Amino acid sequence: MGQVDVRLAVEADTPAVSHIVAESLRNSYLDLLGKSAVERLVSQQCSLTRIRTEIGAPGSGPGWLGWLVATAADGTVIGAAAGGIAEAGSGELYALCVSEAHRRRGVGTSLLTAVTEQQLRNAARQQRVSLLAAQDPAVPFLGRHGFRPAEESAADRLRYARAV
């Protein structure tokens, strides 16, 4: 893969972010959660209005540090991630999605690095993420980056964490 740039998302990125998140949800969770559950998630998480509003509010508070996008050399958005500081000292990775055609090429790692840097600038000492299922396809990626199952996991919420 050529150079990947990561930057703060702008309003014009709204359709691309929405599409990449929806594609990622469908490709990753259809077999685990079923079509109706996945489409409900897509409806809740990927509306253009929601994404546009979130893009327009980066740094609106420590809980929300904004959407970041990864772009290919030609400027095409190929990945998106979002995070914040959920509580003092603890970063939260809310989303990390890479276009299917660009997976396993370092895009996810670049996005995770950028989210982590944002959180470190906001005094994070650890980073957490919630997963939808124990068989979540993100588990191997997270494991390679030092995330381990967190003690706060519950039946309805699987949590992973790492020190940063």
N, C-alpha and C positions, 0 to 999 in steps of 0.2 A: 504494500500500500504506500502511496505517496504521503506527503506531509498532511497531518491532521492539525487543524487549528481549533482551539476551544475558546469561546468568547461568551459573554453575557448575551442572552437572546434579546432580540428586538421584536417589535410588533409584527413586522413582515415575516418573521419566522413562525408565527402562530400556526398556519396550516401544516407546515412541515413537522413541527413538534407534535401536534395532534395526530398526524398520520403515523409517525414513528412510534408513539406510545401505543396507539390502537393496534398497529401491526405487531408490536412486541407482545402485548397482552394476548392477542389472538394466537400467535405462533407459540407462545410459551405455556399458556394455560388451558387451551381448548380440551386437551386430553385429560387434564387433572381436574378441571372444574365443570366442564360441560359448556355447551353453546350458550344457554340462557344466562348462566352466571357470568361468563366472559363478556357477553354483549351488555349486560347490566354494568359491569365494570367499565367497559368502553364508554357507555353512555354517561356515567358519572365522572370519569376521569379525563375524557378526551374532547369535551365540547369546546368549540372554538371560542365561545364566550368565556368559559372558565380559563382556558390557556391564555387568551389575550389579557384577561384581568391579572393573572399571575405574572405574566411577562411584564406588565406595566407597573408591577409593585416590587421590583428587586430591592432587597434591603429595607423593606417596609417595617421590619422589626427583626430581631434576632431569630425568631422562629421561622422566618422565611427569608432566605438569602437569594432566591431567584432561580430562574431557569438558565442553564448553560446549554450551548449547542456546540457540537463538533462539526466542523465543515471540511470537506475535501478541498483539494487545491483549486478546484473550479468554483468554490463557494457553495456547493450543494450541502444542505444540512443532512448529515448521516447518523447523528446521534443526539440525544438530549439527556440531561440529568438535572435534578433539583435537590436542594438540601437546606438545612437550617440548623439552628441551635434550639433543640426541644426544651432543654433545661440547662442551667448553668453548667458549663464544662462538658456537655454532651451533645455532639453533633448527630443529626438525623439525616440519613440518605432517604429521601422521599421517592425518588425515581431515578433509574438509570437504564436507558433503552438505546439500542443500536439497531440501525436498519439491517434487516436480514442479510442483505448483500454485502455488508461491511463487517460482519461479526468475525471474531478471531483474527483481528488485524491490529489490535492495540487501541482501538477507538474507545472501548469501555474503560480501559486502564487510564487513558488520557482524561476522560470525563471524571472518573473517580478521583484522580490526582487533583484536578481543578476544584472539585467540590471539597475535598479534604483541605486544600490550601485556603479556601474561603473560610472554612470552619476553624482552622488553626488561627487565622487572623481574628477570629471572634472567640478565642480562648477555649476552644474544644480540647479536651484531653482524651476523649474516646469518641467513637463513631458507632452508631447503631442503625439497623435496618430491620423492617418487618417484612416477612415473606408470607405468601398466600398458602403455601403447602410445604410439607417436609420434603417432598420430591421436587421442589422449585428448581427449575433449570439454572437459576443463578447461584445455587449453592457451590458448585465447583469453582466458579469465578471468585466468589466471595472468599472461599477457603484459600485460594492462591494469594489473596491479598490480606490474609491474616484474620479474617472474621471467623469467629467460633460461636457455637450456640450460646446464647445468653441465659442466665438464670431466670430472667423475667418472662420467659416463654410460657405461654398458657395454651390450653386446648384450642382456643380460637385465634391465637396469635403466636407465630413463630418468630423469635427475635434472634438476631445475630449481632455481635459486637466485636470491636477491636480497639486497642489503644492507638492513639495517633500522636 
